[in-house]
């Protein structure tokens, strides 16, 4: 003869309410770990974005330095041996071709973030010097060494 299983209507008193706290604790641990992973991913994304912005600024300054170096080797060559703080005096501009626009030489780049020439300091040989450029009014600054001797060109100084 087969005995029917005895079904209990209530769990034993020592196991009452066991699953609900366990499942809530597991859900809380999963929630905390997913929030932690999300925060780490967001921070990594912000750091990557900030590094990309810094790299774009450095690239923009390097591009402006190359453009300025080309201008100083071309129509503005007459200014190569003169420090930039003396460019505005007309005595130095007399040696330059007519129609040169110093404002075009001093500022370049996008309207929102122009690259400003803070200083040009010749090295005394007439073949180069040091450019000091800044991205916008409060942006990063870089110095570039310019040497017109073939094979040396433009290099970042600081």
LINLIN-V456473 format. One record per pair of residues at least 4 apart in sequence whose ideal C-beta (glycine too) atoms are under 8 Angstrom apart, sorted by the first residue. I is the first residue (numbers start at 1). J is the second residue. D is the distance in whole Angstrom. If there is no record, write none. Layout:
i=I j=J d=D
i=I j=J d=D
This chain:
i=10 j=16 d=8
i=11 j=15 d=5
i=11 j=16 d=6
i=11 j=18 d=8
i=12 j=16 d=7
i=17 j=21 d=7
i=18 j=22 d=7
i=19 j=23 d=6
i=20 j=24 d=6
i=21 j=25 d=6
i=22 j=26 d=6
i=23 j=27 d=6
i=24 j=28 d=6
i=25 j=29 d=6
i=26 j=30 d=6
i=27 j=31 d=6
i=28 j=32 d=6
i=29 j=33 d=6
i=30 j=34 d=6
i=31 j=35 d=6
i=32 j=36 d=6
i=33 j=37 d=6
i=34 j=38 d=6
i=35 j=39 d=6
i=36 j=40 d=6
i=37 j=41 d=6
i=38 j=42 d=6
i=39 j=43 d=6
i=40 j=44 d=6
i=41 j=45 d=6
i=42 j=46 d=6
i=43 j=47 d=6
i=44 j=48 d=6
i=45 j=49 d=6
i=46 j=50 d=6
i=47 j=51 d=6
i=48 j=52 d=6
i=49 j=53 d=6
i=50 j=54 d=6
i=51 j=55 d=6
i=52 j=56 d=6
i=53 j=57 d=7
i=54 j=58 d=6
i=54 j=140 d=7
i=55 j=59 d=6
i=56 j=60 d=6
i=57 j=61 d=7
i=57 j=113 d=8
i=57 j=135 d=5
i=57 j=139 d=6
i=57 j=140 d=5
i=58 j=62 d=6
i=58 j=140 d=7
i=58 j=142 d=7
i=59 j=63 d=6
i=60 j=64 d=6
i=60 j=109 d=6
i=60 j=113 d=7
i=60 j=115 d=6
i=60 j=135 d=6
i=61 j=65 d=6
i=61 j=115 d=6
i=61 j=133 d=5
i=61 j=135 d=6
i=61 j=140 d=7
i=61 j=142 d=5
i=62 j=66 d=7
i=62 j=142 d=8
i=62 j=144 d=8
i=62 j=156 d=7
i=63 j=67 d=6
i=64 j=68 d=6
i=64 j=108 d=5
i=64 j=109 d=6
i=64 j=115 d=4
i=64 j=133 d=6
i=65 j=69 d=6
i=65 j=131 d=6
i=65 j=133 d=6
i=65 j=142 d=7
i=65 j=144 d=4
i=65 j=146 d=8
i=65 j=154 d=6
i=66 j=70 d=6
i=66 j=154 d=6
i=67 j=71 d=7
i=67 j=108 d=6
i=68 j=72 d=6
i=68 j=105 d=7
i=68 j=108 d=7
i=68 j=117 d=7
i=68 j=131 d=6
i=68 j=133 d=8
i=69 j=73 d=6
i=69 j=131 d=7
i=69 j=144 d=8
i=69 j=146 d=5
i=69 j=153 d=8
i=69 j=154 d=5
i=70 j=74 d=6
i=71 j=75 d=7
i=71 j=76 d=5
i=71 j=105 d=6
i=72 j=76 d=5
i=72 j=77 d=6
i=72 j=79 d=7
i=72 j=80 d=5
i=72 j=120 d=8
i=72 j=146 d=7
i=73 j=77 d=6
i=73 j=80 d=8
i=73 j=148 d=6
i=75 j=96 d=8
i=75 j=97 d=6
i=75 j=100 d=6
i=76 j=80 d=8
i=76 j=96 d=7
i=76 j=100 d=6
i=76 j=105 d=6
i=78 j=92 d=8
i=78 j=93 d=8
i=78 j=95 d=5
i=78 j=96 d=4
i=78 j=97 d=7
i=79 j=84 d=8
i=79 j=87 d=6
i=79 j=92 d=7
i=79 j=96 d=7
i=79 j=105 d=8
i=79 j=120 d=8
i=80 j=122 d=6
i=80 j=126 d=6
i=80 j=127 d=8
i=80 j=128 d=8
i=80 j=129 d=7
i=80 j=148 d=8
i=81 j=122 d=5
i=81 j=126 d=5
i=82 j=86 d=5
i=82 j=87 d=6
i=82 j=92 d=5
i=82 j=122 d=7
i=83 j=87 d=8
i=83 j=119 d=8
i=83 j=120 d=6
i=83 j=121 d=6
i=83 j=122 d=6
i=84 j=106 d=8
i=84 j=117 d=6
i=84 j=119 d=5
i=84 j=120 d=4
i=84 j=121 d=8
i=85 j=119 d=7
i=86 j=92 d=6
i=87 j=92 d=6
i=87 j=93 d=8
i=87 j=102 d=6
i=87 j=120 d=8
i=88 j=102 d=7
i=89 j=93 d=7
i=90 j=94 d=7
i=92 j=96 d=8
i=93 j=100 d=7
i=93 j=102 d=8
i=96 j=100 d=5
i=100 j=105 d=8
i=101 j=105 d=7
i=102 j=106 d=6
i=103 j=107 d=6
i=104 j=108 d=8
i=105 j=117 d=7
i=106 j=116 d=7
i=106 j=117 d=5
i=107 j=114 d=5
i=107 j=115 d=7
i=107 j=116 d=6
i=107 j=117 d=7
i=108 j=114 d=7
i=108 j=115 d=5
i=109 j=113 d=6
i=109 j=114 d=5
i=109 j=115 d=4
i=109 j=135 d=7
i=110 j=114 d=7
i=113 j=135 d=6
i=113 j=136 d=5
i=113 j=139 d=7
i=114 j=135 d=8
i=114 j=136 d=6
i=115 j=133 d=6
i=115 j=134 d=7
i=115 j=135 d=6
i=116 j=133 d=7
i=116 j=134 d=5
i=116 j=135 d=8
i=116 j=136 d=7
i=116 j=137 d=8
i=117 j=131 d=7
i=117 j=132 d=7
i=117 j=133 d=6
i=118 j=132 d=4
i=118 j=133 d=7
i=118 j=134 d=5
i=118 j=141 d=7
i=119 j=130 d=8
i=119 j=131 d=8
i=119 j=132 d=4
i=120 j=129 d=6
i=120 j=130 d=7
i=120 j=131 d=6
i=120 j=132 d=8
i=121 j=129 d=5
i=121 j=130 d=5
i=121 j=132 d=8
i=122 j=126 d=7
i=122 j=128 d=7
i=122 j=129 d=4
i=123 j=127 d=7
i=123 j=128 d=5
i=123 j=129 d=5
i=123 j=130 d=7
i=123 j=147 d=8
i=127 j=147 d=6
i=127 j=148 d=5
i=127 j=149 d=6
i=128 j=145 d=7
i=128 j=146 d=5
i=128 j=147 d=4
i=128 j=148 d=5
i=128 j=149 d=7
i=128 j=152 d=8
i=129 j=145 d=8
i=129 j=146 d=6
i=130 j=143 d=6
i=130 j=144 d=7
i=130 j=145 d=6
i=130 j=146 d=7
i=130 j=157 d=6
i=131 j=143 d=7
i=131 j=144 d=4
i=131 j=145 d=8
i=131 j=146 d=6
i=132 j=141 d=7
i=132 j=142 d=8
i=132 j=143 d=5
i=133 j=141 d=7
i=133 j=142 d=6
i=133 j=143 d=8
i=133 j=144 d=7
i=134 j=139 d=6
i=134 j=140 d=7
i=134 j=141 d=4
i=135 j=139 d=3
i=135 j=140 d=5
i=135 j=141 d=8
i=142 j=156 d=6
i=142 j=157 d=8
i=142 j=158 d=7
i=143 j=156 d=7
i=143 j=157 d=4
i=143 j=158 d=5
i=144 j=154 d=6
i=144 j=155 d=7
i=144 j=156 d=6
i=144 j=157 d=6
i=145 j=154 d=7
i=145 j=155 d=5
i=145 j=156 d=8
i=145 j=157 d=5
i=146 j=153 d=8
i=146 j=154 d=5
i=147 j=152 d=4
i=147 j=153 d=7
i=147 j=154 d=8
i=147 j=155 d=8
i=148 j=152 d=8
